[in-house]
């Protein structure tokens, strides 16, 4: 698949097709991490941290 880098305001961007994102388990407004590996751009979905209830945190500390 090829995409064109386009100007968006003062930045540049690439549009990623919805079907491509869905195949990767990503969706609009997901947080993504960008990194450069040699001459490649790597885009990874940032895993959402689960928010534990105070009771869950306390229970986990008791188990340790």
N, CA, C and O atoms as a GROMACS GRO file, in nm:
protein
  256
    1UNK      N    1   0.084  -0.116   0.000
    1UNK     CA    2   0.000   0.000   0.000
    1UNK      C    3   0.089   0.124   0.000
    1UNK      O    4   0.194   0.125   0.066
    2UNK      N    5   0.050   0.224  -0.072
    2UNK     CA    6   0.124   0.349  -0.076
    2UNK      C    7   0.035   0.462  -0.030
    2UNK      O    8  -0.087   0.457  -0.046
    3UNK      N    9   0.096   0.565   0.027
    3UNK     CA   10   0.022   0.683   0.071
    3UNK      C   11   0.108   0.805   0.038
    3UNK      O   12   0.230   0.796   0.027
    4UNK      N   13   0.043   0.919   0.025
    4UNK     CA   14   0.111   1.044  -0.005
    4UNK      C   15   0.118   1.130   0.120
    4UNK      O   16   0.018   1.147   0.190
    5UNK      N   17   0.236   1.183   0.149
    5UNK     CA   18   0.250   1.275   0.261
    5UNK      C   19   0.192   1.408   0.216
    5UNK      O   20   0.230   1.462   0.112
    6UNK      N   21   0.097   1.462   0.296
    6UNK     CA   22   0.029   1.585   0.260
    6UNK      C   23   0.043   1.688   0.371
    6UNK      O   24   0.060   1.653   0.488
    7UNK      N   25   0.036   1.814   0.333
    7UNK     CA   26   0.043   1.923   0.430
    7UNK      C   27  -0.090   1.935   0.504
    7UNK      O   28  -0.197   1.936   0.441
    8UNK      N   29  -0.084   1.942   0.636
    8UNK     CA   30  -0.201   1.965   0.721
    8UNK      C   31  -0.164   2.077   0.816
    8UNK      O   32  -0.096   2.054   0.916
    9UNK      N   33  -0.207   2.199   0.787
    9UNK     CA   34  -0.168   2.312   0.870
    9UNK      C   35  -0.019   2.332   0.861
    9UNK      O   36   0.036   2.343   0.751
   10UNK      N   37   0.049   2.338   0.976
   10UNK     CA   38   0.194   2.354   0.978
   10UNK      C   39   0.267   2.220   0.983
   10UNK      O   40   0.389   2.217   1.000
   11UNK      N   41   0.194   2.111   0.969
   11UNK     CA   42   0.253   1.977   0.977
   11UNK      C   43   0.229   1.903   0.847
   11UNK      O   44   0.169   1.956   0.754
   12UNK      N   45   0.277   1.780   0.842
   12UNK     CA   46   0.249   1.690   0.730
   12UNK      C   47   0.188   1.563   0.789
   12UNK      O   48   0.214   1.529   0.904
   13UNK      N   49   0.108   1.494   0.710
   13UNK     CA   50   0.046   1.373   0.759
   13UNK      C   51   0.018   1.273   0.649
   13UNK      O   52   0.023   1.305   0.530
   14UNK      N   53  -0.012   1.153   0.691
   14UNK     CA   54  -0.050   1.044   0.601
   14UNK      C   55  -0.184   0.993   0.648
   14UNK      O   56  -0.203   0.967   0.767
   15UNK      N   57  -0.278   0.978   0.558
   15UNK     CA   58  -0.409   0.920   0.592
   15UNK      C   59  -0.396   0.768   0.590
   15UNK      O   60  -0.342   0.710   0.495
   16UNK      N   61  -0.446   0.706   0.695
   16UNK     CA   62  -0.442   0.560   0.704
   16UNK      C   63  -0.583   0.508   0.684
   16UNK      O   64  -0.673   0.547   0.759
   17UNK      N   65  -0.606   0.422   0.587
   17UNK     CA   66  -0.741   0.372   0.561
   17UNK      C   67  -0.800   0.300   0.683
   17UNK      O   68  -0.730   0.231   0.756
   18UNK      N   69  -0.931   0.319   0.703
   18UNK     CA   70  -1.002   0.262   0.816
   18UNK      C   71  -0.986   0.110   0.822
   18UNK      O   72  -0.963   0.054   0.929
   19UNK      N   73  -0.997   0.044   0.709
   19UNK     CA   74  -0.984  -0.103   0.706
   19UNK      C   75  -0.846  -0.148   0.753
   19UNK      O   76  -0.833  -0.252   0.818
   20UNK      N   77  -0.744  -0.070   0.721
   20UNK     CA   78  -0.607  -0.102   0.762
   20UNK      C   79  -0.597  -0.090   0.914
   20UNK      O   80  -0.539  -0.178   0.979
   21UNK      N   81  -0.652   0.017   0.972
   21UNK     CA   82  -0.650   0.036   1.116
   21UNK      C   83  -0.729  -0.073   1.188
   21UNK      O   84  -0.685  -0.126   1.290
   22UNK      N   85  -0.846  -0.105   1.134
   22UNK     CA   86  -0.930  -0.210   1.197
   22UNK      C   87  -0.856  -0.343   1.200
   22UNK      O   88  -0.866  -0.418   1.297
   23UNK      N   89  -0.782  -0.373   1.094
   23UNK     CA   90  -0.708  -0.499   1.090
   23UNK      C   91  -0.600  -0.503   1.198
   23UNK      O   92  -0.559  -0.610   1.242
   24UNK      N   93  -0.554  -0.385   1.241
   24UNK     CA   94  -0.453  -0.375   1.346
   24UNK      C   95  -0.513  -0.353   1.484
   24UNK      O   96  -0.440  -0.341   1.583
   25UNK      N   97  -0.646  -0.347   1.491
   25UNK     CA   98  -0.712  -0.324   1.620
   25UNK      C   99  -0.702  -0.180   1.666
   25UNK      O  100  -0.704  -0.152   1.785
   26UNK      N  101  -0.690  -0.088   1.571
   26UNK     CA  102  -0.681   0.054   1.605
   26UNK      C  103  -0.802   0.126   1.552
   26UNK      O  104  -0.868   0.081   1.458
   27UNK      N  105  -0.833   0.241   1.614
   27UNK     CA  106  -0.949   0.320   1.572
   27UNK      C  107  -0.920   0.468   1.592
   27UNK      O  108  -0.820   0.507   1.652
   28UNK      N  109  -1.010   0.550   1.541
   28UNK     CA  110  -0.998   0.695   1.555
   28UNK      C  111  -0.983   0.732   1.703
   28UNK      O  112  -1.049   0.674   1.789
   29UNK      N  113  -0.897   0.826   1.730
   29UNK     CA  114  -0.868   0.878   1.865
   29UNK      C  115  -0.786   0.785   1.953
   29UNK      O  116  -0.762   0.818   2.069
   30UNK      N  117  -0.743   0.669   1.902
   30UNK     CA  118  -0.651   0.586   1.980
   30UNK      C  119  -0.518   0.659   1.990
   30UNK      O  120  -0.479   0.732   1.898
   31UNK      N  121  -0.450   0.640   2.100
   31UNK     CA  122  -0.318   0.699   2.118
   31UNK      C  123  -0.216   0.607   2.050
   31UNK      O  124  -0.219   0.486   2.068
   32UNK      N  125  -0.126   0.667   1.972
   32UNK     CA  126  -0.025   0.590   1.900
   32UNK      C  127   0.114   0.640   1.937
   32UNK      O  128   0.133   0.759   1.963
   33UNK      N  129   0.209   0.549   1.939
   33UNK     CA  130   0.348   0.583   1.966
   33UNK      C  131   0.424   0.576   1.834
   33UNK      O  132   0.415   0.476   1.762
   34UNK      N  133   0.496   0.682   1.802
   34UNK     CA  134   0.576   0.687   1.680
   34UNK      C  135   0.723   0.672   1.717
   34UNK      O  136   0.771   0.733   1.813
   35UNK      N  137   0.793   0.592   1.639
   35UNK     CA  138   0.938   0.580   1.660
   35UNK      C  139   1.007   0.564   1.526
   35UNK      O  140   0.946   0.523   1.427
   36UNK      N  141   1.134   0.597   1.526
   36UNK     CA  142   1.213   0.583   1.404
   36UNK      C  143   1.312   0.470   1.426
   36UNK      O  144   1.388   0.470   1.522
   37UNK      N  145   1.308   0.374   1.336
   37UNK     CA  146   1.402   0.261   1.340
   37UNK      C  147   1.476   0.262   1.206
   37UNK      O  148   1.420   0.229   1.101
   38UNK      N  149   1.602   0.300   1.214
   38UNK     CA  150   1.683   0.319   1.093
   38UNK      C  151   1.610   0.415   1.000
   38UNK      O  152   1.591   0.531   1.036
   39UNK      N  153   1.570   0.371   0.882
   39UNK     CA  154   1.501   0.461   0.789
   39UNK      C  155   1.352   0.428   0.780
   39UNK      O  156   1.289   0.451   0.677
   40UNK      N  157   1.295   0.374   0.890
   40UNK     CA  158   1.153   0.338   0.893
   40UNK      C  159   1.080   0.416   1.002
   40UNK      O  160   1.138   0.452   1.104
   41UNK      N  161   0.953   0.442   0.980
   41UNK     CA  162   0.867   0.498   1.083
   41UNK      C  163   0.781   0.384   1.135
   41UNK      O  164   0.714   0.316   1.057
   42UNK      N  165   0.782   0.363   1.265
   42UNK     CA  166   0.703   0.257   1.327
   42UNK      C  167   0.592   0.322   1.409
   42UNK      O  168   0.617   0.410   1.491
   43UNK      N  169   0.470   0.277   1.387
   43UNK     CA  170   0.353   0.329   1.459
   43UNK      C  171   0.295   0.215   1.540
   43UNK      O  172   0.260   0.110   1.486
   44UNK      N  173   0.284   0.235   1.673
   44UNK     CA  174   0.230   0.131   1.761
   44UNK      C  175   0.116   0.188   1.842
   44UNK      O  176   0.120   0.302   1.887
   45UNK      N  177   0.013   0.107   1.861
   45UNK     CA  178  -0.098   0.147   1.946
   45UNK      C  179  -0.051   0.146   2.091
   45UNK      O  180   0.014   0.051   2.136
   46UNK      N  181  -0.084   0.251   2.164
   46UNK     CA  182  -0.050   0.258   2.305
   46UNK      C  183  -0.159   0.183   2.381
   46UNK      O  184  -0.277   0.214   2.369
   47UNK      N  185  -0.117   0.085   2.460
   47UNK     CA  186  -0.214   0.008   2.537
   47UNK      C  187  -0.269   0.093   2.650
   47UNK      O  188  -0.195   0.161   2.721
   48UNK      N  189  -0.400   0.088   2.664
   48UNK     CA  190  -0.465   0.164   2.770
   48UNK      C  191  -0.438   0.097   2.903
   48UNK      O  192  -0.450  -0.024   2.918
   49UNK      N  193  -0.400   0.179   3.001
   49UNK     CA  194  -0.378   0.126   3.135
   49UNK      C  195  -0.514   0.110   3.201
   49UNK      O  196  -0.597   0.201   3.199
   50UNK      N  197  -0.534  -0.004   3.261
   50UNK     CA  198  -0.661  -0.024   3.330
   50UNK      C  199  -0.655   0.050   3.462
   50UNK      O  200  -0.555   0.045   3.533
   51UNK      N  201  -0.763   0.116   3.494
   51UNK     CA  202  -0.770   0.189   3.620
   51UNK      C  203  -0.826   0.095   3.725
   51UNK      O  204  -0.940   0.049   3.715
   52UNK      N  205  -0.746   0.067   3.824
   52UNK     CA  206  -0.787  -0.024   3.929
   52UNK      C  207  -0.862   0.052   4.038
   52UNK      O  208  -0.829   0.166   4.072
   53UNK      N  209  -0.962  -0.012   4.089
   53UNK     CA  210  -1.034   0.045   4.202
   53UNK      C  211  -0.945   0.038   4.325
   53UNK      O  212  -0.856  -0.047   4.332
   54UNK      N  213  -0.967   0.126   4.420
   54UNK     CA  214  -0.887   0.129   4.541
   54UNK      C  215  -0.887  -0.007   4.610
   54UNK      O  216  -0.784  -0.048   4.664
   55UNK      N  217  -0.999  -0.076   4.607
   55UNK     CA  218  -1.010  -0.208   4.670
   55UNK      C  219  -0.918  -0.308   4.600
   55UNK      O  220  -0.858  -0.393   4.666
   56UNK      N  221  -0.908  -0.300   4.467
   56UNK     CA  222  -0.823  -0.391   4.392
   56UNK      C  223  -0.676  -0.367   4.424
   56UNK      O  224  -0.599  -0.462   4.441
   57UNK      N  225  -0.636  -0.242   4.433
   57UNK     CA  226  -0.497  -0.209   4.466
   57UNK      C  227  -0.464  -0.261   4.605
   57UNK      O  228  -0.358  -0.321   4.626
   58UNK      N  229  -0.552  -0.239   4.700
   58UNK     CA  230  -0.531  -0.283   4.838
   58UNK      C  231  -0.523  -0.435   4.844
   58UNK      O  232  -0.437  -0.490   4.913
   59UNK      N  233  -0.612  -0.505   4.771
   59UNK     CA  234  -0.613  -0.650   4.770
   59UNK      C  235  -0.483  -0.705   4.712
   59UNK      O  236  -0.430  -0.803   4.763
   60UNK      N  237  -0.432  -0.644   4.607
   60UNK     CA  238  -0.307  -0.688   4.545
   60UNK      C  239  -0.189  -0.674   4.642
   60UNK      O  240  -0.100  -0.758   4.644
   61UNK      N  241  -0.190  -0.568   4.720
   61UNK     CA  242  -0.081  -0.547   4.817
   61UNK      C  243  -0.088  -0.648   4.930
   61UNK      O  244   0.016  -0.686   4.985
   62UNK      N  245  -0.208  -0.692   4.966
   62UNK     CA  246  -0.222  -0.790   5.072
   62UNK      C  247  -0.169  -0.926   5.027
   62UNK      O  248  -0.116  -1.002   5.108
   63UNK      N  249  -0.185  -0.957   4.898
   63UNK     CA  250  -0.142  -1.085   4.845
   63UNK      C  251   0.010  -1.096   4.844
   63UNK      O  252   0.064  -1.205   4.864
   64UNK      N  253   0.080  -0.986   4.822
   64UNK     CA  254   0.226  -0.987   4.813
   64UNK      C  255   0.291  -1.014   4.941
   64UNK      O  256   0.414  -1.018   4.948
   0.00000   0.00000   0.00000
